[in-house]
Amino acid sequence: MEDTEKIIQTAILAIEEVTVLFYQQQENLGYNKLNLTLNKIELALNEIFRLKNDNNEIQIDEQKIIGRLSDAMEALAIKDSVLLADILQYEIAEQFKNIIEQL
């Protein structure tokens, strides 16, 4: 579980870094870092879904996470970096933090 927490925490930190760049209107740098951040989010999600399959006691709303990721991709498609940052920070990172609390 310690590795799981570390993987999720790494994704949260990456989200925080990229959202700061978007909020500071450093969009080019933000989009460059976003690719690495998405990789870390993917690793965290794979770990979260594996954990859920192994342990039914952990409460994870997979559909909510997937829905927020879909919202983030829509914001990315329309190049709304502030909306993207809001979704990453206040939706996805918050859900990751809630999962860490259950570990």
N, C-alpha and C positions, 0 to 999 in steps of 0.2 A: 504493500500500500504506500510505502514511502516513495517508491519510484513513481507511482501514479500521481501522488501529490506533487512531486517535483516537475513532472511533465506538464501537469495542468498549471502549476504556478509559472512555469516558463512561458506558457501561452498567454497567461494574464499579463505578465511583464511586457511581452512583445506587443500585446494589444495596447497597453498603456503608452508605450513608446510611440507607436504609430499614431495614436489618437492625439497625442500632444502635438505632433507635427502637423496634423490636419487642422487642429484648433488654432495653431499659430500661422496658418495659411501657407505652410511650407509643403505645398501639394506635391511637387516633383519628388522631393525627398520622402514624403509620406508614401506615395505610390511605389517608390523603389523599395522601401522597407515592408510594404504590404505583402509582397510575394513571400518573403521569409516568415512573416507573421501568419499568413494563411497556412504555410507548411506546419508551423507550430500548433495552430488551431486543429489542423487535421490529425496530427499526432495525438493531441489531447482528446479529441473526439473518439479516435480509435481506442484509446485507453479507457475512456469513460464507457463506451459501449461494451468493451470486453469485460470491464468491471461489473456492469449491470448484468451481463449474462452469467457471470460467476457468482454474483451475490444479489439475490432478489430483495434484500433488506434495504438497499440503497435506493432512494427515491430520485429518479431521473426522468424528466419529461422529455423524451427524445423528440417528440413532434414539435414541442416548443423550441427546442434548440435548432432543429432543422428549419422551422419557420423563420426564426431570426436570421439564420444564415441566408435563407432565400431573400429576406428583406435587405440584408447587407449586399448581396449580389445585385439586387435591383438598384440600390444606391450607387454601387460601383458602375453599373451600366450607364446611368445618367450623369455620372461624374459629380455627384453631390457628396463631396468629401466630408462636410460637416454632419450630414445625415449618417453617412457611413461610420464616422467616428462615434456618433451617439449610439448607434446600434451595437458597435463593437464594445464600447465602454460600459454602457448602461444595461445592455441586454445580455450579450454573450459572456463578457467578463464576469458579470454579476452571477450568472448561472454557474459558471465555473467555480466561483467563490463559494456558492451554496453547496456544490458537490464536495469541495474540499472540507467543508465543515462536517459533512457526514462521514468522512473517512476516519 
